[in-house]
Amino acid sequence: MNVNFFEWLRDGVRQSVLLGVSDAIEQIGTPADSDNLHPNVAALLAGETDQPKSTRSKSAGGRKRLGKSLKDMNSTATT
């Protein structure tokens, strides 16, 4: 019998989340008419399809620089 702790933990979390969602649905209930969306939700969903996807420039080499480089720090310290 091979018992993996992390697999057991993952299954326990998954089961807890599903039971929590199920309990929340039972307590809150479902909407009376699921075909009608709130206008704000409909606008949000419509806005997602209208916006073009952003593309990254290839000049950065695929990595985003975080913070200052040593050259930037030295130039600010000398001025």
Rosetta blueprint (number, residue, H / E / L):
1 M L
2 N L
3 V L
4 N L
5 F H
6 F H
7 E H
8 W H
9 L H
10 R H
11 D H
12 G H
13 V H
14 R H
15 Q H
16 S H
17 V H
18 L H
19 L H
20 G H
21 V H
22 S H
23 D H
24 A H
25 I H
26 E H
27 Q H
28 I H
29 G L
30 T L
31 P L
32 A L
33 D L
34 S L
35 D L
36 N L
37 L L
38 H L
39 P H
40 N H
41 V H
42 A H
43 A H
44 L H
45 L H
46 A H
47 G H
48 E H
49 T H
50 D H
51 Q L
52 P L
53 K L
54 S L
55 T L
56 R L
57 S L
58 K H
59 S H
60 A H
61 G L
62 G L
63 R L
64 K L
65 R L
66 L L
67 G L
68 K L
69 S L
70 L H
71 K H
72 D H
73 M H
74 N H
75 S H
76 T H
77 A H
78 T H
79 T L
